[in-house]
């Protein structure tokens, strides 16, 4: 209940009473009380204040503004596949200290027929396709899925103050933490949305969810137990930057730990505020960049030029018409310029050692990265 100190004493006292006596009020009533006092409070912050998950709080609207959707097995993937027909959408992905929002139309991919010369078993085909949703690869809405971590799904139809209904699809992990949200922007998408909700409506519309408690973060393997020489050799032998995740798994180390143990000349530590310099210079130079922001269940990617940057109370933001990026850089612990397989990236980590966001220069496939991007990374404030 650490945020209660920001509330007026009467409201804070009421919430403490309600939170301390489970039988005194429902979560719906506690949520209503908090919203009455803070009408602009974000649901993620409200959930933290009330001591529940965001999914639990959203589920209090089931039966009025919220419909629970099926989320077992392949259901999340199939919902995302159907969402390709919504037209223009706002796609929002976040982690604890970053939010990425992109407005556009997701691209579909042409289905690839199985090899006629080989009989492919259903389970083999499924294993190969489990994280592919028929689109979202490149284009305006660029997503990479890990559907095994998608556990709860909802459709929301919330009337706004102007009378316009704001619709969304919202997905959460087993801990009730938000993974991804989709907001249709085309009037033509309303019928698609309504049909999707009808087709994937969960038979149980009870507000009580089975949300798992978050497991303690696994302890990092001691540096002394890592074969650093072998790790550094494997790093130097990478032929593709995408091989990096395999190295982390093989050597059982975290991404931030890999920064510390990297071969000489492959990383350079930055000050956390370097993220502001990077975004400001990219906007000033009109240098196309790639921004990667994820949460373990989904990564959303933006590629292109940015224009407007601005600070706001511990956050630094890109505020362009079709792209917003919000970074709580006040919670950043470190940044790094990283060189892997001839590609330079910039990564930022928070106080918990979690990666918040990473950046690359936009380059054509098979072509070297732009010198302007390499020069920008070299000029960032060193830590």
C-alpha positions in Angstrom: 0.0 0.0 0.0 3.0 2.3 -0.5 1.1 4.8 -2.8 -1.5 5.6 -0.1 0.6 8.4 1.3 -0.1 10.4 -1.9 -3.9 10.3 -1.2 -5.9 12.7 1.0 -6.1 11.3 4.6 -9.8 10.5 4.4 -9.5 8.4 1.2 -6.2 6.8 2.4 -7.8 5.9 5.7 -10.9 4.4 3.9 -8.7 2.3 1.6 -6.7 1.0 4.5 -9.8 0.0 6.3 -11.2 -1.7 3.2 -7.9 -3.4 2.4 -7.5 -4.7 6.0 -11.0 -6.1 6.2 -11.7 -8.3 3.2 -15.3 -8.7 4.1 -15.9 -5.0 4.5 -16.0 -4.3 0.7 -15.5 -5.9 -2.6 -12.6 -5.1 -4.9 -15.1 -3.4 -7.1 -16.0 -1.0 -4.3 -12.4 -0.3 -3.4 -11.6 0.4 -7.1 -14.6 2.8 -7.3 -13.5 4.6 -4.2 -10.0 5.1 -5.6 -11.2 6.3 -9.0 -13.6 8.8 -7.3 -10.6 10.4 -5.7 -8.1 9.9 -8.6 -10.2 9.8 -11.9 -7.0 9.8 -14.0 -5.2 7.1 -12.1 -3.8 4.4 -14.5 -5.2 0.9 -13.9 -1.7 -0.5 -13.4 -0.9 2.0 -10.7 -4.4 1.5 -9.1 -3.8 -2.3 -9.0 -0.5 -1.8 -7.2 -2.2 0.6 -4.7 -5.0 -1.9 -4.0 -2.6 -4.8 -3.7 -4.0 -6.9 -6.6 -2.9 -7.6 -10.2 -4.0 -5.5 -13.1 -5.9 -8.5 -14.6 -7.8 -8.9 -11.3 -8.8 -5.2 -11.3 -9.9 -5.3 -15.0 -12.0 -8.4 -14.3 -14.2 -6.4 -11.9 -15.8 -5.0 -15.0 -16.9 -8.4 -16.3 -20.6 -8.3 -17.0 -20.6 -4.6 -17.8 -17.7 -3.3 -19.8 -15.4 -6.4 -19.9 -15.8 -9.8 -21.5 -13.5 -12.6 -20.5 -12.1 -14.4 -23.6 -10.8 -17.9 -23.9 -7.1 -18.1 -23.3 -6.1 -21.8 -23.2 -3.7 -23.4 -25.6 -3.8 -21.7 -29.0 -6.6 -19.2 -28.2 -4.3 -16.1 -27.7 -2.6 -16.9 -31.0 -5.9 -17.3 -32.8 -7.3 -14.1 -31.3 -4.2 -12.2 -32.5 -4.6 -13.8 -35.9 -8.2 -12.6 -36.1 -7.1 -9.2 -34.9 -5.2 -8.7 -38.2 -8.6 -7.8 -39.7 -9.2 -4.9 -37.4 -7.6 -2.4 -39.7 -5.9 0.5 -38.1 -5.1 -0.1 -34.4 -3.0 1.3 -31.6 -0.8 -1.5 -30.3 0.6 -1.0 -26.8 3.3 -3.1 -25.1 4.9 -2.3 -21.8 7.2 -3.5 -19.0 7.8 -2.0 -15.6 9.7 1.0 -16.8 8.8 1.4 -20.5 5.8 1.7 -22.8 5.8 1.5 -26.6 2.7 2.5 -28.6 2.3 2.3 -32.4 -0.6 3.2 -34.5 -0.9 1.5 -37.9 -2.1 -1.5 -39.8 -0.6 -4.9 -39.1 0.7 -6.8 -42.2 -0.4 -10.3 -42.9 1.9 -13.0 -44.2 1.1 -15.5 -46.9 0.7 -19.0 -45.5 3.5 -21.3 -46.4 2.2 -24.7 -47.5 3.8 -27.8 -46.0 6.3 -29.6 -48.2 4.3 -31.9 -50.4 7.1 -34.4 -50.4 6.9 -34.9 -46.7 4.0 -35.9 -44.5 4.1 -33.5 -41.5 2.4 -34.6 -38.3 0.0 -32.1 -36.7 2.0 -31.8 -33.5 5.2 -31.0 -35.5 3.4 -28.4 -37.5 2.0 -26.9 -34.3 5.4 -26.8 -32.6 6.8 -24.9 -35.6 3.9 -22.5 -35.8 3.2 -21.9 -32.1 4.6 -18.3 -32.0 3.5 -17.2 -35.5 0.1 -15.4 -35.7 -0.1 -15.0 -39.5 1.4 -11.5 -39.6 2.9 -8.7 -37.5 6.4 -9.4 -39.0 7.7 -6.0 -40.0 5.5 -3.2 -41.1 3.7 -0.7 -38.9 2.8 -3.2 -36.1 5.9 -5.3 -35.6 5.6 -8.0 -32.9 7.4 -11.1 -31.7 5.4 -13.5 -29.6 6.0 -16.0 -26.8 2.5 -17.3 -26.5 3.2 -19.9 -23.8 3.2 -17.0 -21.4 -0.2 -15.5 -22.4 -2.6 -16.7 -19.7 -5.6 -14.3 -19.5 -7.5 -12.4 -22.3 -10.2 -9.8 -22.2 -12.3 -7.6 -24.5 -13.1 -4.2 -23.2 -15.9 -1.8 -24.4 -15.7 1.3 -22.2 -17.9 4.3 -23.0 -15.9 7.5 -22.8 -17.0 10.9 -21.5 -17.8 11.9 -25.1 -20.1 8.9 -25.5 -17.8 7.2 -27.9 -17.1 3.5 -26.9 -13.4 2.7 -26.5 -12.7 -0.9 -27.4 -9.7 -2.9 -26.7 -8.3 -6.5 -26.5 -6.1 -7.0 -23.4 -3.7 -9.8 -22.6 -2.0 -10.8 -19.3 0.5 -13.3 -18.0 -0.1 -15.9 -15.2 0.7 -13.2 -12.6 -2.0 -10.8 -14.1 0.7 -8.5 -15.5 -0.2 -6.8 -18.8 1.5 -8.2 -21.9 -0.2 -6.4 -24.8 -3.2 -4.2 -25.6 -4.9 -3.5 -28.9 -7.2 -0.5 -29.5 -9.1 -0.6 -32.8 -9.1 2.8 -34.5 -11.3 2.1 -37.6 -15.1 2.3 -37.5 -15.0 -0.7 -39.9 -13.2 -2.7 -37.3 -16.1 -2.6 -34.8 -17.9 -5.4 -36.5 -14.7 -7.5 -36.7 -14.1 -6.8 -33.0 -17.7 -7.7 -32.0 -17.5 -11.0 -34.0 -14.2 -11.8 -32.4 -15.5 -11.3 -28.9 -18.6 -13.5 -29.7 -16.4 -16.3 -31.1 -13.9 -16.3 -28.3 -16.2 -15.5 -25.3 -15.1 -17.6 -22.3 -17.9 -19.8 -21.0 -17.1 -18.6 -17.4 -17.7 -14.9 -17.0 -16.9 -14.9 -13.3 -14.7 -12.1 -12.1 -12.6 -14.4 -9.9 -9.4 -15.2 -11.8 -6.7 -17.8 -11.0 -3.8 -15.4 -10.9 -0.5 -16.9 -9.7 1.7 -15.2 -7.2 4.9 -13.9 -8.7 7.9 -16.2 -8.1 11.0 -14.6 -6.6 13.6 -13.6 -9.1 16.1 -16.3 -9.7 19.6 -15.6 -8.3 22.2 -14.7 -10.8 24.9 -17.3 -11.4 28.1 -16.1 -9.7 30.6 -14.7 -12.2 33.2 -17.1 -10.7 31.1 -20.1 -11.9 31.0 -18.8 -15.5 33.5 -20.1 -18.1 34.3 -16.5 -19.1 37.0 -17.5 -21.6 34.6 -19.8 -23.5 31.8 -17.2 -23.3 34.0 -14.5 -24.7 35.2 -16.8 -27.5 31.6 -17.7 -28.3 30.7 -14.0 -28.4 33.5 -13.2 -30.8 32.4 -16.1 -33.0 28.8 -15.0 -33.4 27.9 -14.6 -37.1 24.4 -13.1 -36.4 23.2 -10.9 -33.5 20.2 -13.3 -33.0 22.6 -16.0 -31.8 23.1 -14.0 -28.6 20.1 -15.4 -26.7 21.5 -18.9 -27.3 24.7 -17.8 -25.6 22.8 -16.6 -22.6 21.0 -19.9 -22.3 24.2 -22.0 -22.9 26.2 -20.2 -20.2 23.3 -19.6 -17.8 23.8 -15.9 -17.4 21.6 -12.9 -17.6 21.8 -10.2 -20.2 23.2 -7.6 -17.8 25.8 -10.1 -16.5 26.8 -10.6 -20.1 27.6 -6.9 -20.4 30.0 -7.3 -17.5 31.7 -10.4 -18.9 31.9 -9.3 -22.5 35.1 -9.5 -24.5 37.3 -6.5 -24.5 36.1 -3.8 -26.8 32.6 -5.3 -27.3 30.7 -3.1 -24.8 31.0 0.3 -23.3 29.1 1.5 -20.3 26.9 4.6 -20.6 25.3 6.9 -18.1 21.5 6.2 -17.8 20.7 9.7 -19.1 22.4 8.7 -22.4 18.9 7.5 -23.5 17.9 11.2 -23.7 20.9 12.1 -25.8 20.2 9.1 -28.1 16.6 10.1 -28.7 17.3 13.8 -29.0 20.1 13.2 -31.5 18.1 10.7 -33.6 15.3 13.2 -33.8 17.6 16.1 -34.6 19.5 14.2 -37.3 16.4 12.5 -38.6 18.3 9.2 -38.3 16.1 6.1 -38.6 16.3 3.9 -35.5 14.8 0.6 -34.3 13.4 0.5 -30.8 12.8 -2.9 -29.1 10.7 -3.0 -25.9 9.3 -6.2 -24.4 8.2 -8.0 -21.3 9.2 -11.7 -21.7 5.9 -12.6 -23.5 6.0 -10.1 -26.3 8.5 -7.7 -28.0 7.2 -4.8 -30.0 9.5 -3.1 -32.5 9.4 0.3 -34.0 11.5 1.2 -37.1 11.7 4.7 -38.5 12.4 8.3 -37.8 11.3 10.2 -34.7 10.5 13.8 -34.4 9.3 15.1 -31.0 11.0 14.2 -27.6 10.0 15.6 -24.2 10.6 15.0 -20.5 7.8 14.5 -17.9 8.3 13.7 -14.2 11.0 11.0 -14.3 10.1 9.8 -17.8 11.5 10.6 -21.2 9.2 10.4 -24.2 8.9 10.2 -28.0 5.5 11.9 -28.8 4.9 11.5 -32.6 1.5 11.1 -34.2 1.8 7.4 -34.9 4.5 6.4 -32.4 4.9 7.0 -28.7 7.7 5.7 -26.5 7.7 6.4 -22.7 10.8 5.5 -20.7 11.1 5.9 -16.9 14.7 6.7 -17.1 14.7 7.8 -13.5 14.7 4.0 -12.8 17.5 3.2 -15.1 20.7 1.8 -13.6 22.9 1.5 -16.6 23.2 1.7 -20.4 25.6 0.0 -22.8 26.8 0.3 -26.3 27.1 -3.3 -27.5 28.9 -4.8 -30.5 27.9 -8.3 -31.7 28.5 -9.9 -35.1 29.4 -6.5 -36.6 26.2 -4.8 -35.3 26.1 -2.0 -32.8 23.1 -1.6 -30.4 22.4 0.4 -27.3 20.7 -1.2 -24.3 19.3 0.2 -21.0 18.7 -1.7 -17.8 16.7 -0.8 -14.7 17.5 -1.0 -11.0 16.3 -4.6 -10.9 18.8 -5.6 -13.7 15.9 -6.0 -16.3 16.4 -4.7 -19.8 13.9 -1.9 -20.5 14.7 -1.0 -24.1 17.3 -1.5 -26.8 18.0 0.5 -30.0 19.6 -0.3 -33.3 20.3 1.7 -36.4 18.0 0.9 -39.4 19.9 -0.9 -42.1 19.0 -2.8 -45.2 19.4 -6.6 -45.1 22.9 -7.6 -46.0 24.2 -4.0 -45.8 26.5 -2.5 -43.2 25.0 -0.4 -40.5 24.9 3.4 -41.2 28.0 5.2 -40.1 25.8 8.0 -38.7 24.3 5.4 -36.2 27.8 4.2 -35.2 28.9 7.8 -34.7 25.9 8.6 -32.6 26.5 5.7 -30.3 30.2 6.7 -29.9 29.2 10.2 -28.8 26.8 9.1 -26.0 27.8 10.0 -22.4 30.0 7.3 -21.0 29.3 5.8 -17.5 
